[in-house]
Amino acid sequence: MPLAAADTLSGYVLDNMEGAVDQAGFLATTDTPVAIVGARGTGKMYIARVLHAKTGASPEALEVVDCREFRNRDEANRRIREALLSGAGKTLVFKSPHVMNIESQLKLARQIATRRLADTETPTYLPAVRLIALFPDNLQRLLLQGSLHERLASVFAGYPIQVPPIRQRKRAILRWAYKILGQEQEHVTGKKHIRGFTPEAEQVMREHTWHGNISEIRSRIVHALEHKQDGEWLTPVDLKLFRGEQTIITTMALPLQDMDAYAARHESYSPNAWEELDVILGDRVNRVLQEATPLPLGTWLADEVVLAALARYSGDQGRAATFLQTSRRNLSRWLPGIRQRSSARASSSLWLEPARLIGDWVRGLGIAGVAPLAQAEMLLLGHLEARRQDTTINFRGQLLGVSKPTYVKKVRDLEATA
C-alpha cells in the first residue's frame, strides 16, 4: 500500500470496528447512557466522538471527565458535580469511572438513574446531557474483580458498544500502520524519506497478535523510525517483529501454559497491561539468569515508569511528580541519569516490549493508591525472589539495581505485605 494512498484515508482508516461505528450512530438517536467497552488502544474514545458527532453537536460540546485523575472521593464528587451542572447540550465522557472510590461510583450512578443532582436542598434535575463511559473490560468481569459498583454498571449496561481488538480487524492493520507512519514521520527529524513497509514486514504485521492493539502498532513504528539508520522501507527487524512471535499472556487465575487455549476459546479476552507486564518481566528475569547477564532491570523499570508519567502529562513535571507521589525536585534530579541510560535501554532487544507495556500500564492508572514506582518494583522483586534458588542475593540485588542490604530490606517489606 503506497503511503500516498494511506494519507487520503480519514478517521479510523475505513475501519468500522466490526459494527461499533454503526451501533454508535444508532445510539446517537437516543438519550440512554452508553458504555463503550474495549481493551487499551482499541479506539474507545474515537467511538465516543463518532456518537457525539452523530447527534449534530459541535466538537467543542464533548467534554472528557478523566476519572483516573481524581485524588480522592471529595475531588471526584466535586468535579463530577461541576461537569453535570454545566452539561447542558454537552456529551460527557467518563473515562475509566471504575477506578474511582466505590462511594463516588454509587453517587454518580444515583444521579444518572434519577437524573437529579445529589446534595441539594431542593430537587435539582440534571440538564439535557448525553452520558458515555469508557471501560477497559467487560462490565461483568469488572464487577467480579470488585473494581466496578453494580449500580454504576447497571446505569450504563443498557446497550454497551464493544470495540473489538485489532486482531479481529485484520484488514485494518495495514491501513492503520500506513496512517500512523504518515503521522509519526512529521515528528521524527530526518525520517520523512521512509516510503513504507517491506512485503515481509506487511506479512508479519498481519500475523502478529497485537495484544496492545493500535497503541502497540504506533509504539513499534515510532521505535523503528527513531532507530532507522538507512533505507526507505521498514523491515520486520526495524519493527522488532518476527514470524511466529507471540506475546505470552496470563492471569492470576490460570496457569501460563493454558492461556493460549483460553484465549482461543474466549475471543473477547484481552489481557490488561499489568498482566502482560507481569509475564514479560518474569520472562526477562529468566532469560537474564540463563545468560548470567546482569542487566539493570530494576533501574530500567524505574526509568520507564518516570518517562511514561511524563508522557502521560505531556512533559509537565509538576503533574508527573504528583502522579509518581514524589517531589518535582526528585524528578528533576532523576532525569539526567534516565536520559543517559536511554541508548542502552533502546539498544536492548529484551527491553522493547517491557517498555511498551509500562507505558500502557501507566496511562491507565488512577493517581490514588500505591505509588507506581513502588508497584513496579514489587512486581520485579517478586519474580527475582521466585528464582532465589537459582542465583545469589548479590546477583538479584544487581538486577534490581540496589545494594545487598537494601535488597534484603525490600524482600522483608514485600513479605510483610504479602
Salt bridges, closest charged atoms under 4 A:
ASP15 OD2 - ARG169 NH2 2.76
GLU63 OE1 - LYS90 NZ 3.04
ASP66 OD2 - ARG68 NH2 2.55
GLU69 OE2 - ARG312 NH2 2.42
GLU69 OE1 - ARG319 NH2 3.80
ASP74 OD1 - ARG73 NE 3.98
GLU75 OE1 - ARG71 NH1 3.61
GLU75 OE2 - ARG79 NH1 3.30
GLU82 OE2 - ARG78 NH1 3.34
GLU103 OE1 - ARG73 NH1 2.48
ASP119 OD2 - LYS107 NZ 2.26
ASP137 OD1 - ARG141 NE 2.93
GLU184 OE2 - ARG218 NH1 2.56
GLU186 OE1 - LYS192 NZ 3.87
GLU202 OE1 - ARG206 NH2 3.98
GLU207 OE1 - ARG243 NE 3.40
GLU216 OE2 - HIS208 NE2 2.80
GLU216 OE2 - ARG220 NE 2.96
GLU216 OE1 - ARG356 NH2 3.74
GLU232 OE1 - ARG195 NH1 3.31
ASP238 OD2 - LYS228 NZ 2.63
GLU245 OE1 - HIS208 ND1 3.56
GLU245 OE1 - ARG220 NH2 3.95
GLU276 OE2 - ARG40 NH2 2.46
ASP278 OD1 - HIS383 NE2 2.55
ASP283 OD2 - ARG284 NH1 2.32
ASP283 OD2 - ARG287 NH1 3.62
ASP303 OD2 - ARG341 NE 2.76
ASP303 OD2 - ARG345 NH1 2.90
GLU304 OE2 - ARG345 NE 3.19
GLU353 OE1 - ARG220 NH2 2.85
GLU353 OE2 - ARG356 NH2 2.55
ASP360 OD2 - ARG40 NE 2.98
ASP360 OD2 - ARG356 NH1 3.14
ASP360 OD1 - ARG363 NH2 2.03
GLU377 OE1 - LYS410 NZ 2.96
GLU385 OE1 - ARG388 NH1 3.07
GLU385 OE2 - ARG396 NE 2.99
ASP390 OD2 - ARG387 NE 2.55
ASP413 OD2 - LYS409 NZ 3.15
